[in-house]
């Protein structure tokens, strides 16, 4: 979405967990599931801190783009939303309460309705066949340790010189989402591994150059996944459903 997403650990970003509404929920939300009260504020720029915090009865969002909000509301990856560039450039603060505590699935549906109500969001689904990767487990099994807890939105890859490093307890679905950014194709989780795993993955950045006299050469992404995680990216073609944004208003309806 933007450059400073490369180190989310520094700002304590929290988002929906891996469970909740299905990735292919209907684009038209249930209008009965609305927030009891909601404040939406358009920002002049995207400078400063940002977060996306989900509590049982409250959604607290600061300095997030509409594109990011759509992906959170419909539980989608970056490559599963198609729309105008401004969706990633315009940022907003949102404070919304549901009154009584609700599930994460219901909170997603309520966010969908809020986007329709305040941004006049209009969408439709399309299915496209694309080149992709399936993330699978190697025959000898994974090299990761199970974790009792995981970050709902794990640390994004952090750059160090010519290498990228992804660290943090996360689900395999969340790992696949992170890998999609660097694999050049969508990555689908096909590991059948449930829960969260503690992992450290170090691989060469996309603009890697081998400096003369260097004693360290980070492995390419595909090799790093196999050597460090016991997983593998298998290339194939398959269908993915994409949420197309037909219309949205940059200025939300006033509070």
Buried (B, 14 or more C-beta within 10 A) or exposed (E): BEEBBBEBEEBEBBBBBBEBBEBBBEBEBEEEBBBEEBEBBBBEEBEEEBBBBBEEBBBBBBBBBBBBBBBBBBBBBBBBBBBEEEBBBBBBBBBBBBEEEBEBBBBBBBBBBBBBBBBEBEBEBEEEEEEBBBBBBEEEEBBBEEBEEBBBBBBBBBEEEBBBBBBBBBBBBBBBBBBBBBBEBBBBBBBEBEEBBBBEBBBBBEEBEEEEEEEEEBBEBBEBBBBBBBBBBEEEEEEBEBBEBEEBEEEBEEE
